[in-house]
Amino acid sequence: MKYLLAAVVLASTVVGFSEVASAAGGCGPGWYRGPYGGCRRAAVVVRPGPVVVAPAPVVVVPRARVCPYGFRWWGGRCRPI
């Protein structure tokens, strides 16, 4: 039982330290630790390029007539002129 407990503690310690090592030295993505311990920007940083969007075609549709001839839309309904 002692050996099993020791193996579990050792495994959890190794897993705990391996996640810290994947944090790029604590500097963040695109940065690295320099020779004196400071964070330095990486020489090659992948940045997304500009987004070019083509203009949409303009479609003009004549408006449908709501009221019959001789009437107009006013106050929420068709009324005579």
N, C-alpha and C positions, 0 to 999 in steps of 0.2 A: 504494500500500500504506500510505503514511503517513496518507493521508486516511481510509482505512478504519479504521485503528487509532485515530485521533483520534475518529472518529464512535462507535466502540464504547466508548471510555473516557467520552466525553461522555454517551452514553445510559445507561451503567451508573451514572454519578454522579447523573444526574437521577432514575433509578429509586430509588437508594439514599436520596436526600433526601426523596422523596415518601412513602416508608413511615414515616419519622420524623415527618412532619407530621401523619399520621393518628393519632398517639398522644395527641391532645387535649392537647398541650403537656407531656406527661409526667405529668399529674395522674391519669389513669385515667378510666374511665367515670363519668359523673355529676358530674364536677369540671371546672373551667376555670381558666385563668390570669387572675389579677386585674391591676389596673393597675400594681401594684408588683412583679409577678412571682410572687406567692404563689398557692397552689392554693386555690380557693374552691368551695364546694358549689353546684351548679346549683340554681336556684329550683324547677324542675319536675323531679322525679325520679319515674320510673314504677316503682312497687312493686307486686308482685302482691298481690291482696287475700287475705283469709282463705279457707281451703278448708273448705267445709261439706260434711260427709259424712252422708247419711241413714243411720239405723241399719238394719241388715239384719233381715229378719223371722226370728223364732226358730221353727224347725221341730223338733218333738219326735217322734222315731220310736221306737216300742217296740223293745227289743233282741230279736233273734231268739234262740230257745232253742238252745243248743249241744248240751246233753246231753239224753237222753230222761228222762221222769219217773222218779223213784226214783234218779237218778244226779246227781252234781255234778262240776263242773270243778275238779280239784285235781291239782297236780303235773304239769300238761301233758297230762292226759287225763281222760276221764270215768270216775269211780269210783262204786261203789254207796254209798248213804248209810249 
